[in-house]
Amino acid sequence: MPQNKDLKRLLRARMAETSENYPQALTALPGEARLDPLPGGWHMAGSRPADYDAGLLPPASGSTASA
């Protein structure tokens, strides 16, 4: 199974929209990706949780979840 499948999906979409190359899209994406909230019961841990963004990537448009 591919690693970081959701990140790669977001990068490909950004590259198609902006004509950026991979490094440009990878640099710009973290500041623009919208994360859905963490599921109930999940929380940030560690000594500096405010220094990090955490959440779930939104589902791909047109994709369906499989059980």
CHARMM internal coordinates of N, CA and C (Angstrom, degrees):
IC EDIT
DIST 1 N 1 CA 1.4510
DIST 1 CA 1 C 1.5304
ANGL 1 N 1 CA 1 C 108.70
DIST 1 C 2 N 1.3226
ANGL 1 CA 1 C 2 N 118.25
DIHE 1 N 1 CA 1 C 2 N 135.17
DIST 2 N 2 CA 1.4666
ANGL 1 C 2 N 2 CA 120.85
DIHE 1 CA 1 C 2 N 2 CA -179.61
DIST 2 CA 2 C 1.5257
ANGL 2 N 2 CA 2 C 112.13
DIHE 1 C 2 N 2 CA 2 C -63.59
DIST 2 C 3 N 1.3053
ANGL 2 CA 2 C 3 N 115.57
DIHE 2 N 2 CA 2 C 3 N 144.36
DIST 3 N 3 CA 1.4579
ANGL 2 C 3 N 3 CA 121.51
DIHE 2 CA 2 C 3 N 3 CA 176.00
DIST 3 CA 3 C 1.5326
ANGL 3 N 3 CA 3 C 108.57
DIHE 2 C 3 N 3 CA 3 C -85.95
DIST 3 C 4 N 1.3207
ANGL 3 CA 3 C 4 N 117.46
DIHE 3 N 3 CA 3 C 4 N 147.16
DIST 4 N 4 CA 1.4726
ANGL 3 C 4 N 4 CA 123.28
DIHE 3 CA 3 C 4 N 4 CA 175.47
DIST 4 CA 4 C 1.5289
ANGL 4 N 4 CA 4 C 112.71
DIHE 3 C 4 N 4 CA 4 C 56.03
DIST 4 C 5 N 1.3187
ANGL 4 CA 4 C 5 N 116.76
DIHE 4 N 4 CA 4 C 5 N 39.96
DIST 5 N 5 CA 1.4609
ANGL 4 C 5 N 5 CA 122.07
DIHE 4 CA 4 C 5 N 5 CA -177.24
DIST 5 CA 5 C 1.5307
ANGL 5 N 5 CA 5 C 112.09
DIHE 4 C 5 N 5 CA 5 C -58.53
DIST 5 C 6 N 1.3286
ANGL 5 CA 5 C 6 N 118.09
DIHE 5 N 5 CA 5 C 6 N -41.43
DIST 6 N 6 CA 1.4607
ANGL 5 C 6 N 6 CA 120.71
DIHE 5 CA 5 C 6 N 6 CA -178.71
DIST 6 CA 6 C 1.5240
ANGL 6 N 6 CA 6 C 111.58
DIHE 5 C 6 N 6 CA 6 C -68.14
DIST 6 C 7 N 1.3273
ANGL 6 CA 6 C 7 N 117.10
DIHE 6 N 6 CA 6 C 7 N -40.73
DIST 7 N 7 CA 1.4561
ANGL 6 C 7 N 7 CA 120.02
DIHE 6 CA 6 C 7 N 7 CA 177.62
DIST 7 CA 7 C 1.5214
ANGL 7 N 7 CA 7 C 110.58
DIHE 6 C 7 N 7 CA 7 C -62.01
DIST 7 C 8 N 1.3085
ANGL 7 CA 7 C 8 N 116.71
DIHE 7 N 7 CA 7 C 8 N -43.72
DIST 8 N 8 CA 1.4676
ANGL 7 C 8 N 8 CA 120.20
DIHE 7 CA 7 C 8 N 8 CA 179.52
DIST 8 CA 8 C 1.5297
ANGL 8 N 8 CA 8 C 111.12
DIHE 7 C 8 N 8 CA 8 C -63.26
DIST 8 C 9 N 1.3286
ANGL 8 CA 8 C 9 N 116.39
DIHE 8 N 8 CA 8 C 9 N -37.32
DIST 9 N 9 CA 1.4700
ANGL 8 C 9 N 9 CA 120.00
DIHE 8 CA 8 C 9 N 9 CA 177.85
DIST 9 CA 9 C 1.5242
ANGL 9 N 9 CA 9 C 110.44
DIHE 8 C 9 N 9 CA 9 C -62.82
DIST 9 C 10 N 1.3359
ANGL 9 CA 9 C 10 N 116.77
DIHE 9 N 9 CA 9 C 10 N -44.51
DIST 10 N 10 CA 1.4563
ANGL 9 C 10 N 10 CA 120.50
DIHE 9 CA 9 C 10 N 10 CA 179.04
DIST 10 CA 10 C 1.5280
ANGL 10 N 10 CA 10 C 111.59
DIHE 9 C 10 N 10 CA 10 C -65.82
DIST 10 C 11 N 1.3244
ANGL 10 CA 10 C 11 N 116.68
DIHE 10 N 10 CA 10 C 11 N -39.21
DIST 11 N 11 CA 1.4726
ANGL 10 C 11 N 11 CA 119.87
DIHE 10 CA 10 C 11 N 11 CA 178.14
DIST 11 CA 11 C 1.5190
ANGL 11 N 11 CA 11 C 111.14
DIHE 10 C 11 N 11 CA 11 C -63.82
DIST 11 C 12 N 1.3245
ANGL 11 CA 11 C 12 N 117.27
DIHE 11 N 11 CA 11 C 12 N -45.26
DIST 12 N 12 CA 1.4769
ANGL 11 C 12 N 12 CA 119.76
DIHE 11 CA 11 C 12 N 12 CA 179.35
DIST 12 CA 12 C 1.5233
ANGL 12 N 12 CA 12 C 110.90
DIHE 11 C 12 N 12 CA 12 C -61.02
DIST 12 C 13 N 1.3289
ANGL 12 CA 12 C 13 N 117.49
DIHE 12 N 12 CA 12 C 13 N -41.17
DIST 13 N 13 CA 1.4629
ANGL 12 C 13 N 13 CA 120.62
DIHE 12 CA 12 C 13 N 13 CA 179.57
DIST 13 CA 13 C 1.5231
ANGL 13 N 13 CA 13 C 110.45
DIHE 12 C 13 N 13 CA 13 C -63.98
DIST 13 C 14 N 1.3324
ANGL 13 CA 13 C 14 N 117.23
DIHE 13 N 13 CA 13 C 14 N -43.35
DIST 14 N 14 CA 1.4651
ANGL 13 C 14 N 14 CA 120.18
DIHE 13 CA 13 C 14 N 14 CA 179.31
DIST 14 CA 14 C 1.5219
ANGL 14 N 14 CA 14 C 110.94
DIHE 13 C 14 N 14 CA 14 C -64.84
DIST 14 C 15 N 1.3239
ANGL 14 CA 14 C 15 N 117.06
DIHE 14 N 14 CA 14 C 15 N -42.38
DIST 15 N 15 CA 1.4628
ANGL 14 C 15 N 15 CA 120.75
DIHE 14 CA 14 C 15 N 15 CA -179.92
DIST 15 CA 15 C 1.5279
ANGL 15 N 15 CA 15 C 110.99
DIHE 14 C 15 N 15 CA 15 C -62.28
DIST 15 C 16 N 1.3337
ANGL 15 CA 15 C 16 N 117.25
DIHE 15 N 15 CA 15 C 16 N -38.11
DIST 16 N 16 CA 1.4644
ANGL 15 C 16 N 16 CA 120.78
DIHE 15 CA 15 C 16 N 16 CA 178.23
DIST 16 CA 16 C 1.5245
ANGL 16 N 16 CA 16 C 111.15
DIHE 15 C 16 N 16 CA 16 C -67.34
DIST 16 C 17 N 1.3457
ANGL 16 CA 16 C 17 N 117.10
DIHE 16 N 16 CA 16 C 17 N -37.61
DIST 17 N 17 CA 1.4671
ANGL 16 C 17 N 17 CA 121.21
DIHE 16 CA 16 C 17 N 17 CA -179.42
DIST 17 CA 17 C 1.5159
ANGL 17 N 17 CA 17 C 113.01
DIHE 16 C 17 N 17 CA 17 C -72.72
DIST 17 C 18 N 1.3339
ANGL 17 CA 17 C 18 N 116.82
DIHE 17 N 17 CA 17 C 18 N -40.25
DIST 18 N 18 CA 1.4649
ANGL 17 C 18 N 18 CA 120.40
DIHE 17 CA 17 C 18 N 18 CA -168.80
DIST 18 CA 18 C 1.5161
ANGL 18 N 18 CA 18 C 114.81
DIHE 17 C 18 N 18 CA 18 C -108.55
DIST 18 C 19 N 1.3292
ANGL 18 CA 18 C 19 N 117.97
DIHE 18 N 18 CA 18 C 19 N -8.95
DIST 19 N 19 CA 1.4702
ANGL 18 C 19 N 19 CA 123.31
DIHE 18 CA 18 C 19 N 19 CA -175.17
DIST 19 CA 19 C 1.5281
ANGL 19 N 19 CA 19 C 112.10
DIHE 18 C 19 N 19 CA 19 C 63.00
DIST 19 C 20 N 1.3301
ANGL 19 CA 19 C 20 N 116.20
DIHE 19 N 19 CA 19 C 20 N 20.91
DIST 20 N 20 CA 1.4580
ANGL 19 C 20 N 20 CA 120.01
DIHE 19 CA 19 C 20 N 20 CA 175.56
DIST 20 CA 20 C 1.5277
ANGL 20 N 20 CA 20 C 109.10
DIHE 19 C 20 N 20 CA 20 C -74.74
DIST 20 C 21 N 1.3387
ANGL 20 CA 20 C 21 N 116.06
DIHE 20 N 20 CA 20 C 21 N 156.89
DIST 21 N 21 CA 1.4476
ANGL 20 C 21 N 21 CA 118.86
DIHE 20 CA 20 C 21 N 21 CA 172.58
DIST 21 CA 21 C 1.5325
ANGL 21 N 21 CA 21 C 108.27
DIHE 20 C 21 N 21 CA 21 C -86.03
DIST 21 C 22 N 1.3246
ANGL 21 CA 21 C 22 N 116.63
DIHE 21 N 21 CA 21 C 22 N 175.83
DIST 22 N 22 CA 1.4595
ANGL 21 C 22 N 22 CA 121.07
DIHE 21 CA 21 C 22 N 22 CA -173.88
DIST 22 CA 22 C 1.5251
ANGL 22 N 22 CA 22 C 112.94
DIHE 21 C 22 N 22 CA 22 C -57.75
DIST 22 C 23 N 1.3550
ANGL 22 CA 22 C 23 N 119.32
DIHE 22 N 22 CA 22 C 23 N -50.61
DIST 23 N 23 CA 1.4729
ANGL 22 C 23 N 23 CA 118.19
DIHE 22 CA 22 C 23 N 23 CA -179.35
DIST 23 CA 23 C 1.5294
ANGL 23 N 23 CA 23 C 113.54
DIHE 22 C 23 N 23 CA 23 C -61.70
DIST 23 C 24 N 1.3236
ANGL 23 CA 23 C 24 N 117.69
DIHE 23 N 23 CA 23 C 24 N -37.01
DIST 24 N 24 CA 1.4602
ANGL 23 C 24 N 24 CA 120.11
DIHE 23 CA 23 C 24 N 24 CA 178.30
DIST 24 CA 24 C 1.5226
ANGL 24 N 24 CA 24 C 110.58
DIHE 23 C 24 N 24 CA 24 C -64.78
DIST 24 C 25 N 1.3125
ANGL 24 CA 24 C 25 N 116.96
DIHE 24 N 24 CA 24 C 25 N -46.13
DIST 25 N 25 CA 1.4629
ANGL 24 C 25 N 25 CA 120.94
DIHE 24 CA 24 C 25 N 25 CA -179.48
DIST 25 CA 25 C 1.5255
ANGL 25 N 25 CA 25 C 110.87
DIHE 24 C 25 N 25 CA 25 C -65.04
DIST 25 C 26 N 1.3309
ANGL 25 CA 25 C 26 N 116.64
DIHE 25 N 25 CA 25 C 26 N -39.81
DIST 26 N 26 CA 1.4611
ANGL 25 C 26 N 26 CA 120.66
DIHE 25 CA 25 C 26 N 26 CA -179.98
DIST 26 CA 26 C 1.5218
ANGL 26 N 26 CA 26 C 111.33
DIHE 25 C 26 N 26 CA 26 C -64.64
DIST 26 C 27 N 1.3235
ANGL 26 CA 26 C 27 N 117.28
DIHE 26 N 26 CA 26 C 27 N -35.65
DIST 27 N 27 CA 1.4593
ANGL 26 C 27 N 27 CA 121.69
DIHE 26 CA 26 C 27 N 27 CA 178.59
DIST 27 CA 27 C 1.5304
ANGL 27 N 27 CA 27 C 111.22
DIHE 26 C 27 N 27 CA 27 C -71.36
DIST 27 C 28 N 1.3201
ANGL 27 CA 27 C 28 N 117.61
DIHE 27 N 27 CA 27 C 28 N -39.83
DIST 28 N 28 CA 1.4585
ANGL 27 C 28 N 28 CA 121.85
DIHE 27 CA 27 C 28 N 28 CA -174.75
DIST 28 CA 28 C 1.5250
ANGL 28 N 28 CA 28 C 113.60
DIHE 27 C 28 N 28 CA 28 C -82.19
DIST 28 C 29 N 1.3011
ANGL 28 CA 28 C 29 N 117.68
DIHE 28 N 28 CA 28 C 29 N -29.73
DIST 29 N 29 CA 1.4647
ANGL 28 C 29 N 29 CA 121.13
DIHE 28 CA 28 C 29 N 29 CA -171.70
DIST 29 CA 29 C 1.5247
ANGL 29 N 29 CA 29 C 115.30
DIHE 28 C 29 N 29 CA 29 C -60.74
DIST 29 C 30 N 1.3212
ANGL 29 CA 29 C 30 N 120.62
DIHE 29 N 29 CA 29 C 30 N -44.37
DIST 30 N 30 CA 1.4741
ANGL 29 C 30 N 30 CA 117.99
DIHE 29 CA 29 C 30 N 30 CA -176.71
DIST 30 CA 30 C 1.5245
ANGL 30 N 30 CA 30 C 114.19
DIHE 29 C 30 N 30 CA 30 C -57.29
DIST 30 C 31 N 1.3087
ANGL 30 CA 30 C 31 N 118.47
DIHE 30 N 30 CA 30 C 31 N -31.68
DIST 31 N 31 CA 1.4511
ANGL 30 C 31 N 31 CA 120.35
DIHE 30 CA 30 C 31 N 31 CA 179.23
DIST 31 CA 31 C 1.5126
ANGL 31 N 31 CA 31 C 113.78
DIHE 30 C 31 N 31 CA 31 C -76.51
DIST 31 C 32 N 1.3374
ANGL 31 CA 31 C 32 N 116.99
DIHE 31 N 31 CA 31 C 32 N -13.66
DIST 32 N 32 CA 1.4624
ANGL 31 C 32 N 32 CA 120.57
DIHE 31 CA 31 C 32 N 32 CA -175.65
DIST 32 CA 32 C 1.5199
ANGL 32 N 32 CA 32 C 114.39
DIHE 31 C 32 N 32 CA 32 C -115.16
DIST 32 C 33 N 1.3163
ANGL 32 CA 32 C 33 N 117.89
DIHE 32 N 32 CA 32 C 33 N -16.29
DIST 33 N 33 CA 1.4589
ANGL 32 C 33 N 33 CA 119.97
DIHE 32 CA 32 C 33 N 33 CA -177.36
DIST 33 CA 33 C 1.5240
ANGL 33 N 33 CA 33 C 109.77
DIHE 32 C 33 N 33 CA 33 C -68.80
DIST 33 C 34 N 1.3025
ANGL 33 CA 33 C 34 N 115.99
DIHE 33 N 33 CA 33 C 34 N 130.05
DIST 34 N 34 CA 1.4616
ANGL 33 C 34 N 34 CA 121.73
DIHE 33 CA 33 C 34 N 34 CA 176.88
DIST 34 CA 34 C 1.5204
ANGL 34 N 34 CA 34 C 107.57
DIHE 33 C 34 N 34 CA 34 C -92.40
DIST 34 C 35 N 1.3036
ANGL 34 CA 34 C 35 N 115.57
DIHE 34 N 34 CA 34 C 35 N 124.45
DIST 35 N 35 CA 1.4522
ANGL 34 C 35 N 35 CA 120.31
DIHE 34 CA 34 C 35 N 35 CA 178.87
DIST 35 CA 35 C 1.5190
ANGL 35 N 35 CA 35 C 110.19
DIHE 34 C 35 N 35 CA 35 C -103.30
DIST 35 C 36 N 1.3146
ANGL 35 CA 35 C 36 N 115.63
DIHE 35 N 35 CA 35 C 36 N 136.44
DIST 36 N 36 CA 1.4552
ANGL 35 C 36 N 36 CA 120.12
DIHE 35 CA 35 C 36 N 36 CA 172.59
DIST 36 CA 36 C 1.5297
ANGL 36 N 36 CA 36 C 107.82
DIHE 35 C 36 N 36 CA 36 C -73.97
DIST 36 C 37 N 1.3215
ANGL 36 CA 36 C 37 N 118.30
DIHE 36 N 36 CA 36 C 37 N 154.03
DIST 37 N 37 CA 1.4763
ANGL 36 C 37 N 37 CA 120.39
DIHE 36 CA 36 C 37 N 37 CA -178.24
DIST 37 CA 37 C 1.5297
ANGL 37 N 37 CA 37 C 111.89
DIHE 36 C 37 N 37 CA 37 C -60.21
DIST 37 C 38 N 1.3163
ANGL 37 CA 37 C 38 N 114.46
DIHE 37 N 37 CA 37 C 38 N 157.15
DIST 38 N 38 CA 1.4602
ANGL 37 C 38 N 38 CA 119.94
DIHE 37 CA 37 C 38 N 38 CA 174.67
DIST 38 CA 38 C 1.5172
ANGL 38 N 38 CA 38 C 109.55
DIHE 37 C 38 N 38 CA 38 C -65.31
DIST 38 C 39 N 1.3278
ANGL 38 CA 38 C 39 N 117.25
DIHE 38 N 38 CA 38 C 39 N 147.75
DIST 39 N 39 CA 1.4620
ANGL 38 C 39 N 39 CA 119.84
DIHE 38 CA 38 C 39 N 39 CA 177.39
DIST 39 CA 39 C 1.5246
ANGL 39 N 39 CA 39 C 111.43
DIHE 38 C 39 N 39 CA 39 C -62.50
DIST 39 C 40 N 1.3183
ANGL 39 CA 39 C 40 N 116.26
DIHE 39 N 39 CA 39 C 40 N 155.82
DIST 40 N 40 CA 1.4545
ANGL 39 C 40 N 40 CA 120.93
DIHE 39 CA 39 C 40 N 40 CA 177.73
DIST 40 CA 40 C 1.5246
ANGL 40 N 40 CA 40 C 110.95
DIHE 39 C 40 N 40 CA 40 C -55.44
DIST 40 C 41 N 1.3045
ANGL 40 CA 40 C 41 N 116.54
DIHE 40 N 40 CA 40 C 41 N 137.76
DIST 41 N 41 CA 1.4465
ANGL 40 C 41 N 41 CA 121.51
DIHE 40 CA 40 C 41 N 41 CA -179.47
DIST 41 CA 41 C 1.5187
ANGL 41 N 41 CA 41 C 113.95
DIHE 40 C 41 N 41 CA 41 C 91.53
DIST 41 C 42 N 1.3242
ANGL 41 CA 41 C 42 N 117.96
DIHE 41 N 41 CA 41 C 42 N -15.78
DIST 42 N 42 CA 1.4663
ANGL 41 C 42 N 42 CA 121.37
DIHE 41 CA 41 C 42 N 42 CA 177.30
DIST 42 CA 42 C 1.5180
ANGL 42 N 42 CA 42 C 107.63
DIHE 41 C 42 N 42 CA 42 C -89.16
DIST 42 C 43 N 1.3153
ANGL 42 CA 42 C 43 N 116.72
DIHE 42 N 42 CA 42 C 43 N 149.87
DIST 43 N 43 CA 1.4534
ANGL 42 C 43 N 43 CA 120.50
DIHE 42 CA 42 C 43 N 43 CA 177.59
DIST 43 CA 43 C 1.5261
ANGL 43 N 43 CA 43 C 109.66
DIHE 42 C 43 N 43 CA 43 C -153.69
DIST 43 C 44 N 1.3129
ANGL 43 CA 43 C 44 N 114.95
DIHE 43 N 43 CA 43 C 44 N 161.83
DIST 44 N 44 CA 1.4640
ANGL 43 C 44 N 44 CA 121.13
DIHE 43 CA 43 C 44 N 44 CA 176.22
DIST 44 CA 44 C 1.5192
ANGL 44 N 44 CA 44 C 107.83
DIHE 43 C 44 N 44 CA 44 C -82.39
DIST 44 C 45 N 1.3100
ANGL 44 CA 44 C 45 N 116.34
DIHE 44 N 44 CA 44 C 45 N 142.85
DIST 45 N 45 CA 1.4560
ANGL 44 C 45 N 45 CA 121.53
DIHE 44 CA 44 C 45 N 45 CA 179.38
DIST 45 CA 45 C 1.5250
ANGL 45 N 45 CA 45 C 109.13
DIHE 44 C 45 N 45 CA 45 C -129.05
DIST 45 C 46 N 1.2968
ANGL 45 CA 45 C 46 N 116.24
DIHE 45 N 45 CA 45 C 46 N 177.13
DIST 46 N 46 CA 1.4556
ANGL 45 C 46 N 46 CA 121.15
DIHE 45 CA 45 C 46 N 46 CA 179.08
DIST 46 CA 46 C 1.5104
ANGL 46 N 46 CA 46 C 111.15
DIHE 45 C 46 N 46 CA 46 C 102.97
DIST 46 C 47 N 1.3121
ANGL 46 CA 46 C 47 N 115.75
DIHE 46 N 46 CA 46 C 47 N -179.43
DIST 47 N 47 CA 1.4618
ANGL 46 C 47 N 47 CA 119.90
DIHE 46 CA 46 C 47 N 47 CA -175.02
DIST 47 CA 47 C 1.5277
ANGL 47 N 47 CA 47 C 113.04
DIHE 46 C 47 N 47 CA 47 C -84.14
DIST 47 C 48 N 1.3500
ANGL 47 CA 47 C 48 N 118.73
DIHE 47 N 47 CA 47 C 48 N -17.85
DIST 48 N 48 CA 1.4719
ANGL 47 C 48 N 48 CA 120.95
DIHE 47 CA 47 C 48 N 48 CA -178.02
DIST 48 CA 48 C 1.5243
ANGL 48 N 48 CA 48 C 111.68
DIHE 47 C 48 N 48 CA 48 C -139.37
DIST 48 C 49 N 1.3188
ANGL 48 CA 48 C 49 N 118.62
DIHE 48 N 48 CA 48 C 49 N 58.95
DIST 49 N 49 CA 1.4654
ANGL 48 C 49 N 49 CA 119.75
DIHE 48 CA 48 C 49 N 49 CA -176.43
DIST 49 CA 49 C 1.5259
ANGL 49 N 49 CA 49 C 113.46
DIHE 48 C 49 N 49 CA 49 C -63.64
DIST 49 C 50 N 1.3109
ANGL 49 CA 49 C 50 N 118.84
DIHE 49 N 49 CA 49 C 50 N -25.69
DIST 50 N 50 CA 1.4667
ANGL 49 C 50 N 50 CA 120.57
DIHE 49 CA 49 C 50 N 50 CA -179.47
DIST 50 CA 50 C 1.5312
ANGL 50 N 50 CA 50 C 112.01
DIHE 49 C 50 N 50 CA 50 C -69.16
DIST 50 C 51 N 1.3239
ANGL 50 CA 50 C 51 N 117.37
DIHE 50 N 50 CA 50 C 51 N -14.27
DIST 51 N 51 CA 1.4614
ANGL 50 C 51 N 51 CA 121.02
DIHE 50 CA 50 C 51 N 51 CA 179.70
DIST 51 CA 51 C 1.5281
ANGL 51 N 51 CA 51 C 112.72
DIHE 50 C 51 N 51 CA 51 C -81.47
DIST 51 C 52 N 1.3239
ANGL 51 CA 51 C 52 N 117.21
DIHE 51 N 51 CA 51 C 52 N -1.73
DIST 52 N 52 CA 1.4586
ANGL 51 C 52 N 52 CA 121.10
DIHE 51 CA 51 C 52 N 52 CA -175.22
DIST 52 CA 52 C 1.5260
ANGL 52 N 52 CA 52 C 110.58
DIHE 51 C 52 N 52 CA 52 C -128.45
DIST 52 C 53 N 1.3324
ANGL 52 CA 52 C 53 N 115.54
DIHE 52 N 52 CA 52 C 53 N 150.83
DIST 53 N 53 CA 1.4599
ANGL 52 C 53 N 53 CA 122.03
DIHE 52 CA 52 C 53 N 53 CA 171.63
DIST 53 CA 53 C 1.5186
ANGL 53 N 53 CA 53 C 107.13
DIHE 52 C 53 N 53 CA 53 C -101.67
DIST 53 C 54 N 1.2842
ANGL 53 CA 53 C 54 N 116.86
DIHE 53 N 53 CA 53 C 54 N 136.40
DIST 54 N 54 CA 1.4596
ANGL 53 C 54 N 54 CA 120.67
DIHE 53 CA 53 C 54 N 54 CA 178.31
DIST 54 CA 54 C 1.5110
ANGL 54 N 54 CA 54 C 109.02
DIHE 53 C 54 N 54 CA 54 C -138.73
DIST 54 C 55 N 1.3027
ANGL 54 CA 54 C 55 N 115.82
DIHE 54 N 54 CA 54 C 55 N 145.16
DIST 55 N 55 CA 1.4449
ANGL 54 C 55 N 55 CA 121.93
DIHE 54 CA 54 C 55 N 55 CA 178.09
DIST 55 CA 55 C 1.5039
ANGL 55 N 55 CA 55 C 109.32
DIHE 54 C 55 N 55 CA 55 C 170.22
DIST 55 C 56 N 1.2953
ANGL 55 CA 55 C 56 N 115.16
DIHE 55 N 55 CA 55 C 56 N -174.39
DIST 56 N 56 CA 1.4510
ANGL 55 C 56 N 56 CA 121.47
DIHE 55 CA 55 C 56 N 56 CA 179.42
DIST 56 CA 56 C 1.5209
ANGL 56 N 56 CA 56 C 109.28
DIHE 55 C 56 N 56 CA 56 C -102.24
DIST 56 C 57 N 1.3263
ANGL 56 CA 56 C 57 N 116.40
DIHE 56 N 56 CA 56 C 57 N 139.05
DIST 57 N 57 CA 1.4477
ANGL 56 C 57 N 57 CA 119.76
DIHE 56 CA 56 C 57 N 57 CA 174.98
DIST 57 CA 57 C 1.5203
ANGL 57 N 57 CA 57 C 108.52
DIHE 56 C 57 N 57 CA 57 C -68.84
DIST 57 C 58 N 1.3301
ANGL 57 CA 57 C 58 N 117.59
DIHE 57 N 57 CA 57 C 58 N 141.67
DIST 58 N 58 CA 1.4651
ANGL 57 C 58 N 58 CA 119.25
DIHE 57 CA 57 C 58 N 58 CA 179.02
DIST 58 CA 58 C 1.5294
ANGL 58 N 58 CA 58 C 109.66
DIHE 57 C 58 N 58 CA 58 C -65.93
DIST 58 C 59 N 1.3200
ANGL 58 CA 58 C 59 N 117.61
DIHE 58 N 58 CA 58 C 59 N 151.38
DIST 59 N 59 CA 1.4676
ANGL 58 C 59 N 59 CA 119.71
DIHE 58 CA 58 C 59 N 59 CA 179.21
DIST 59 CA 59 C 1.5220
ANGL 59 N 59 CA 59 C 110.35
DIHE 58 C 59 N 59 CA 59 C -64.67
DIST 59 C 60 N 1.3166
ANGL 59 CA 59 C 60 N 115.68
DIHE 59 N 59 CA 59 C 60 N 151.19
DIST 60 N 60 CA 1.4669
ANGL 59 C 60 N 60 CA 120.91
DIHE 59 CA 59 C 60 N 60 CA 176.97
DIST 60 CA 60 C 1.5163
ANGL 60 N 60 CA 60 C 108.83
DIHE 59 C 60 N 60 CA 60 C -64.97
DIST 60 C 61 N 1.3112
ANGL 60 CA 60 C 61 N 117.08
DIHE 60 N 60 CA 60 C 61 N 140.63
DIST 61 N 61 CA 1.4571
ANGL 60 C 61 N 61 CA 119.56
DIHE 60 CA 60 C 61 N 61 CA 179.27
DIST 61 CA 61 C 1.5208
ANGL 61 N 61 CA 61 C 108.78
DIHE 60 C 61 N 61 CA 61 C -66.52
DIST 61 C 62 N 1.3077
ANGL 61 CA 61 C 62 N 115.79
DIHE 61 N 61 CA 61 C 62 N 134.84
DIST 62 N 62 CA 1.4482
ANGL 61 C 62 N 62 CA 121.17
DIHE 61 CA 61 C 62 N 62 CA 179.11
DIST 62 CA 62 C 1.5138
ANGL 62 N 62 CA 62 C 113.99
DIHE 61 C 62 N 62 CA 62 C 83.15
DIST 62 C 63 N 1.3177
ANGL 62 CA 62 C 63 N 118.15
DIHE 62 N 62 CA 62 C 63 N -2.96
DIST 63 N 63 CA 1.4750
ANGL 62 C 63 N 63 CA 119.14
DIHE 62 CA 62 C 63 N 63 CA 179.04
DIST 63 CA 63 C 1.5157
ANGL 63 N 63 CA 63 C 109.11
DIHE 62 C 63 N 63 CA 63 C -90.19
DIST 63 C 64 N 1.2934
ANGL 63 CA 63 C 64 N 114.33
DIHE 63 N 63 CA 63 C 64 N 157.78
DIST 64 N 64 CA 1.4552
ANGL 63 C 64 N 64 CA 120.09
DIHE 63 CA 63 C 64 N 64 CA 177.52
DIST 64 CA 64 C 1.5091
ANGL 64 N 64 CA 64 C 108.18
DIHE 63 C 64 N 64 CA 64 C -122.44
DIST 64 C 65 N 1.3050
ANGL 64 CA 64 C 65 N 115.62
DIHE 64 N 64 CA 64 C 65 N 146.55
DIST 65 N 65 CA 1.4609
ANGL 64 C 65 N 65 CA 120.40
DIHE 64 CA 64 C 65 N 65 CA 177.87
DIST 65 CA 65 C 1.5171
ANGL 65 N 65 CA 65 C 108.39
DIHE 64 C 65 N 65 CA 65 C -82.52
DIST 65 C 66 N 1.3136
ANGL 65 CA 65 C 66 N 115.28
DIHE 65 N 65 CA 65 C 66 N 141.38
DIST 66 N 66 CA 1.4616
ANGL 65 C 66 N 66 CA 118.99
DIHE 65 CA 65 C 66 N 66 CA 176.99
DIST 66 CA 66 C 1.5181
ANGL 66 N 66 CA 66 C 108.90
DIHE 65 C 66 N 66 CA 66 C -114.42
DIST 66 C 67 N 1.2971
ANGL 66 CA 66 C 67 N 115.70
DIHE 66 N 66 CA 66 C 67 N 144.75
DIST 67 N 67 CA 1.4545
ANGL 66 C 67 N 67 CA 120.20
DIHE 66 CA 66 C 67 N 67 CA -178.28
DIST 67 CA 67 C 1.4955
ANGL 67 N 67 CA 67 C 110.84
DIHE 66 C 67 N 67 CA 67 C -90.11
END
COOR INIT
IC SEED 1 N 1 CA 1 C
IC BUILD
